[in-house]
Amino acid sequence: MADKLQKDFLSLKEKCAALDKKGYVIRDKGSIEEYFKISLMKMLIYISTLDERITKNETEFISSALGIGLNTNDTSELTRIKKMITPDSITDSLQRVVKVFIDAQSDGEDADYKAINTFVNDLGVGFMAADGAADDRETAFLSRLVYRLRVFGESYVRGIKNSGGLKSRPAPAKEKAETAAKADNDKKAEPEKKEEDSSTLEELLEKLDTLIGLMSVKQEVYSLANLIKVRKLREERGFKQPEMSLHLVFTGNPGTGKTTVARLLAKIYHRLGAVREDNFVEVDRSGLVSNFIGHTAIKTREVCESALGGVLFIDEAYALTNKTGQNDYGIEAVNTLLKFMEDNRGDIVVICAGYTDLMEEFLNSNPGLRSRFNRFIEFQDYTANELRQMFELYLRQYSLKAGEGVLEYVEGFFEERIKNKTEYFANGRDARNFFEKALSNQADRLADVGEMTDDELMTLTVDDVKGVEL
């Protein structure tokens, strides 16, 4: 067990013991310290049995990490323990520990519940790395578990805040990350201007957490990050690992956050050491294809070279292959891209994005595409409630507030828009456009007002939102 992991576990045990002494309890479950340790043991045993076996390396890890001995020769005992464990029971157990930490923190105690989330993830990754065999089911389970703990913690904290509690407030990255929840920006055909970003891996994952909706997308990113961590640890321990492609296909409708997530994922890849540069280049067909013979290959190669060492994001990638005109050079761009990826294997990650059906046609257009892009992340359309949350986010960003009935009207507007969805429905971009038009309506309404209070100036009324058309 790594020294840092051991140190973090001892620190959490000490905090659990301190809470025990001060009278905090988990219902009738006895010692918090012991309950936490048993919950972690159940988590590790469940992970180990996802591949229908538990190895000597795994039992030695459990013994070393938690001080709990397991006899791998006693298969009946292991079978009995396994039958008692389910993903929901593990989640419930760890959520109870998180709840106690938040309760204690609201009383001013030193009990940062986020340390539990981080430790559970790090412990699971270290455990999976103890054995040479890889299994995607393991990383998928761990990622879902940690995500559920994060969501539970944030929700419980909000409840305490709303009731006036939480004296010792956690320091989430939410405030500085809220701007990351904006919908995709306009396309760019050149590398973005580089800005210094000292965010840690954990801070980047917290930024991902703050994005509205995207539950399944977040779980996929957590799982991918954990898989990379596990592979690196296994390689350090001398286990031979099969080749892994980090190239991805993002599928979904416009405005569902594909570009926003791609930017964050590029930074996550860099923090994990999966790419050597914090470099993200965004492009679409127009940035790769030329109208002149011989220029497309040059143009595509230049873009690829600008992304070398980092991540190249190709939005609406299907546009490269769905045109059949005699003088279309999209296929030439694809062939150039594939050759560059092969020549620079391991030194560039390509993420292609677009509508689900059209991306299938894109991948089927060239066997080389299908063989290189075998990981998919689906971005679902936003719900009316999520679009309302985006509207509220824009209000906060501009220090505005909603008058009586405004938020209810906004959610109802989007419920109707989703129910009668047309090809012009743009998800997050609709939320942004709705807000901007409401702001314009407010300006028109206030133009003829003489003296006005700050409250009037900073409040959107029902009349402002009822006049919005998309």
Secondary structure in CASP SS format (residue, H / E / C, confidence):
PFRMAT SS
TARGET T0000
AUTHOR 0000-0000-0000
METHOD secondary structure of the structure
MODEL  1
M C 1.00
A C 1.00
D H 1.00
K H 1.00
L H 1.00
Q H 1.00
K H 1.00
D H 1.00
F H 1.00
L H 1.00
S H 1.00
L H 1.00
K H 1.00
E H 1.00
K H 1.00
C H 1.00
A H 1.00
A H 1.00
L H 1.00
D H 1.00
K H 1.00
K C 1.00
G C 1.00
Y C 1.00
V C 1.00
I C 1.00
R C 1.00
D C 1.00
K C 1.00
G C 1.00
S C 1.00
I H 1.00
E H 1.00
E H 1.00
Y H 1.00
F H 1.00
K H 1.00
I H 1.00
S H 1.00
L H 1.00
M H 1.00
K H 1.00
M H 1.00
L H 1.00
I H 1.00
Y H 1.00
I H 1.00
S H 1.00
T H 1.00
L H 1.00
D H 1.00
E C 1.00
R C 1.00
I C 1.00
T C 1.00
K H 1.00
N H 1.00
E H 1.00
T H 1.00
E H 1.00
F H 1.00
I H 1.00
S H 1.00
S H 1.00
A H 1.00
L H 1.00
G C 1.00
I C 1.00
G C 1.00
L C 1.00
N C 1.00
T C 1.00
N C 1.00
D C 1.00
T H 1.00
S H 1.00
E H 1.00
L H 1.00
T H 1.00
R H 1.00
I H 1.00
K H 1.00
K H 1.00
M C 1.00
I C 1.00
T C 1.00
P H 1.00
D H 1.00
S H 1.00
I H 1.00
T H 1.00
D H 1.00
S H 1.00
L H 1.00
Q H 1.00
R H 1.00
V H 1.00
V H 1.00
K H 1.00
V H 1.00
F H 1.00
I H 1.00
D H 1.00
A H 1.00
Q H 1.00
S H 1.00
D C 1.00
G C 1.00
E C 1.00
D C 1.00
A C 1.00
D C 1.00
Y C 1.00
K H 1.00
A H 1.00
I H 1.00
N H 1.00
T H 1.00
F H 1.00
V H 1.00
N H 1.00
D H 1.00
L H 1.00
G H 1.00
V H 1.00
G H 1.00
F H 1.00
M H 1.00
A H 1.00
A C 1.00
D C 1.00
G C 1.00
A C 1.00
A C 1.00
D C 1.00
D H 1.00
R H 1.00
E H 1.00
T H 1.00
A H 1.00
F H 1.00
L H 1.00
S H 1.00
R H 1.00
L H 1.00
V H 1.00
Y H 1.00
R H 1.00
L H 1.00
R H 1.00
V H 1.00
F H 1.00
G H 1.00
E H 1.00
S H 1.00
Y H 1.00
V H 1.00
R H 1.00
G H 1.00
I H 1.00
K H 1.00
N H 1.00
S C 1.00
G C 1.00
G C 1.00
L C 1.00
K C 1.00
S C 1.00
R C 1.00
P C 1.00
A C 1.00
P C 1.00
A C 1.00
K H 1.00
E H 1.00
K H 1.00
A H 1.00
E H 1.00
T H 1.00
A H 1.00
A H 1.00
K C 1.00
A C 1.00
D C 1.00
N C 1.00
D C 1.00
K C 1.00
K C 1.00
A C 1.00
E C 1.00
P E 1.00
E C 1.00
K C 1.00
K C 1.00
E C 1.00
E C 1.00
D C 1.00
S C 1.00
S C 1.00
T C 1.00
L H 1.00
E H 1.00
E H 1.00
L H 1.00
L H 1.00
E H 1.00
K H 1.00
L H 1.00
D H 1.00
T H 1.00
L C 1.00
I C 1.00
G C 1.00
L C 1.00
M H 1.00
S H 1.00
V H 1.00
K H 1.00
Q H 1.00
E H 1.00
V H 1.00
Y H 1.00
S H 1.00
L H 1.00
A H 1.00
N H 1.00
L H 1.00
I H 1.00
K H 1.00
V H 1.00
R H 1.00
K H 1.00
L H 1.00
R H 1.00
E H 1.00
E H 1.00
R C 1.00
G C 1.00
F C 1.00
K C 1.00
Q C 1.00
P C 1.00
E C 1.00
M C 1.00
S C 1.00
L C 1.00
H C 1.00
L E 1.00
V E 1.00
F E 1.00
T E 1.00
G E 1.00
N C 1.00
P C 1.00
G C 1.00
T C 1.00
G C 1.00
K H 1.00
T H 1.00
T H 1.00
V H 1.00
A H 1.00
R H 1.00
L H 1.00
L H 1.00
A H 1.00
K H 1.00
I H 1.00
Y H 1.00
H H 1.00
R H 1.00
L H 1.00
G C 1.00
A C 1.00
V C 1.00
R C 1.00
E C 1.00
D C 1.00
N C 1.00
F E 1.00
V E 1.00
E E 1.00
V E 1.00
D C 1.00
R H 1.00
S H 1.00
G H 1.00
L H 1.00
V C 1.00
S C 1.00
N C 1.00
F C 1.00
I C 1.00
G C 1.00
H H 1.00
T H 1.00
A H 1.00
I H 1.00
K H 1.00
T H 1.00
R H 1.00
E H 1.00
V H 1.00
C H 1.00
E H 1.00
S H 1.00
A C 1.00
L C 1.00
G C 1.00
G C 1.00
V E 1.00
L E 1.00
F E 1.00
I E 1.00
D C 1.00
E C 1.00
A H 1.00
Y H 1.00
A H 1.00
L H 1.00
T C 1.00
N C 1.00
K C 1.00
T C 1.00
G C 1.00
Q C 1.00
N C 1.00
D C 1.00
Y C 1.00
G H 1.00
I H 1.00
E H 1.00
A H 1.00
V H 1.00
N H 1.00
T H 1.00
L H 1.00
L H 1.00
K H 1.00
F H 1.00
M H 1.00
E H 1.00
D H 1.00
N C 1.00
R C 1.00
G C 1.00
D C 1.00
I C 1.00
V E 1.00
V E 1.00
I E 1.00
C E 1.00
A E 1.00
G E 1.00
Y C 1.00
T H 1.00
D H 1.00
L H 1.00
M H 1.00
E H 1.00
E H 1.00
F H 1.00
L H 1.00
N H 1.00
S C 1.00
N C 1.00
P H 1.00
G H 1.00
L H 1.00
R H 1.00
S H 1.00
R H 1.00
F C 1.00
N C 1.00
R C 1.00
F E 1.00
I E 1.00
E E 1.00
F E 1.00
Q C 1.00
D C 1.00
Y C 1.00
T C 1.00
A H 1.00
N H 1.00
E H 1.00
L H 1.00
R H 1.00
Q H 1.00
M H 1.00
F H 1.00
E H 1.00
L H 1.00
Y H 1.00
L H 1.00
R H 1.00
Q H 1.00
Y C 1.00
S C 1.00
L C 1.00
K E 1.00
A E 1.00
G C 1.00
E C 1.00
G C 1.00
V H 1.00
L H 1.00
E H 1.00
Y H 1.00
V H 1.00
E H 1.00
G H 1.00
F H 1.00
F H 1.00
E H 1.00
E H 1.00
R H 1.00
I H 1.00
K H 1.00
N C 1.00
K C 1.00
T C 1.00
E C 1.00
Y C 1.00
F C 1.00
A C 1.00
N C 1.00
G H 1.00
R H 1.00
D H 1.00
A H 1.00
R H 1.00
N H 1.00
F H 1.00
F H 1.00
E H 1.00
K H 1.00
A H 1.00
L H 1.00
S H 1.00
N H 1.00
Q H 1.00
A H 1.00
D H 1.00
R H 1.00
L H 1.00
A C 1.00
D C 1.00
V C 1.00
G C 1.00
E C 1.00
M C 1.00
T C 1.00
D H 1.00
D H 1.00
E H 1.00
L H 1.00
M C 1.00
T E 1.00
L E 1.00
T C 1.00
V H 1.00
D H 1.00
D H 1.00
V H 1.00
K H 1.00
G C 1.00
V C 1.00
E C 1.00
L C 1.00
END
